[in-house]
Amino acid sequence: MSKWADLPDLILSEIMRRLSFYNDFVIFGAICKSWRSVYSLENPPLAPRCPWLMLAEEKEQKSHTRVFVICKGKVVIAKIKSLTA
């Protein structure tokens, strides 16, 4: 069994400081209780550090859009919520 939960907070803070994408911060906070406590104290950014470019769609999509993530060099599908009630 590994001892990832026993890493010192200083090391965990350094790991977290090097993350670039919001979803990586969320995953970091979900690893275990000790990682979650560092996540809570560090106040991760609410936006990605790397710009995302929304791509034009041939047909209008109401539930998702394609986004190009520059740092990862790939296109991802982002779910979107309807703005209408």
C-alpha positions as CSV (number, residue, x, y, z in Angstrom):
1,M,0.0,0.0,0.0
2,S,1.4,3.4,-0.9
3,K,1.7,6.3,1.5
4,W,0.5,9.1,-0.8
5,A,-1.8,10.3,1.9
6,D,1.2,10.8,4.2
7,L,3.0,13.3,2.0
8,P,3.8,16.6,3.8
9,D,1.6,19.5,3.1
10,L,4.5,21.5,1.8
11,I,5.1,18.9,-0.9
12,L,1.4,18.7,-1.7
13,S,1.2,22.5,-2.0
14,E,4.1,22.4,-4.5
15,I,2.4,19.7,-6.5
16,M,-0.8,21.7,-6.6
17,R,1.1,24.9,-7.6
18,R,2.3,23.1,-10.7
19,L,-1.2,22.1,-12.0
20,S,-2.5,24.0,-15.0
21,F,-6.0,23.0,-15.5
22,Y,-9.1,23.4,-13.3
23,N,-10.1,19.8,-13.7
24,D,-6.7,18.8,-12.4
25,F,-7.3,20.9,-9.2
26,V,-10.7,19.1,-8.7
27,I,-9.1,15.7,-9.1
28,F,-6.3,16.7,-6.7
29,G,-8.8,17.6,-4.1
30,A,-10.6,14.2,-4.5
31,I,-7.6,12.0,-3.9
32,C,-7.9,11.7,-0.1
33,K,-8.7,13.7,3.0
34,S,-5.1,15.0,3.5
35,W,-5.0,16.2,-0.2
36,R,-8.5,17.7,0.1
37,S,-7.4,19.7,3.2
38,V,-4.4,21.2,1.2
39,Y,-6.8,21.9,-1.7
40,S,-9.1,23.8,0.6
41,L,-6.3,25.9,2.1
42,E,-4.7,26.8,-1.2
43,N,-7.8,28.2,-2.8
44,P,-7.3,26.9,-6.4
45,P,-8.0,29.3,-9.2
46,L,-11.5,29.3,-10.6
47,A,-10.4,29.5,-14.2
48,P,-7.9,27.6,-16.2
49,R,-4.4,29.1,-16.5
50,C,-4.3,28.2,-20.1
51,P,-6.8,29.8,-22.6
52,W,-9.5,27.7,-24.1
53,L,-10.8,28.6,-27.6
54,M,-14.4,27.9,-28.4
55,L,-14.7,26.3,-31.9
56,A,-17.5,27.1,-34.3
57,E,-20.0,24.4,-34.9
58,E,-21.5,23.5,-38.3
59,K,-24.9,23.1,-36.6
60,E,-25.9,24.8,-33.4
61,Q,-25.5,22.6,-30.4
62,K,-27.6,23.2,-27.3
63,S,-26.0,20.8,-24.9
64,H,-22.2,21.0,-25.7
65,T,-19.5,22.8,-27.6
66,R,-16.1,21.9,-28.8
67,V,-13.2,23.7,-27.2
68,F,-9.5,23.7,-28.2
69,V,-7.2,23.6,-25.1
70,I,-4.0,25.3,-26.2
71,C,-1.7,23.9,-23.6
72,K,-2.9,20.3,-24.2
73,G,-3.1,20.7,-27.9
74,K,-6.4,18.9,-28.2
75,V,-10.1,19.5,-28.6
76,V,-12.4,18.6,-25.8
77,I,-16.2,18.5,-25.5
78,A,-17.6,21.0,-22.9
79,K,-21.1,20.5,-21.6
80,I,-23.1,23.8,-21.5
81,K,-26.2,24.6,-19.5
82,S,-29.1,26.3,-21.2
83,L,-29.4,30.0,-20.3
84,T,-33.1,29.9,-20.9
85,A,-35.5,28.9,-18.1
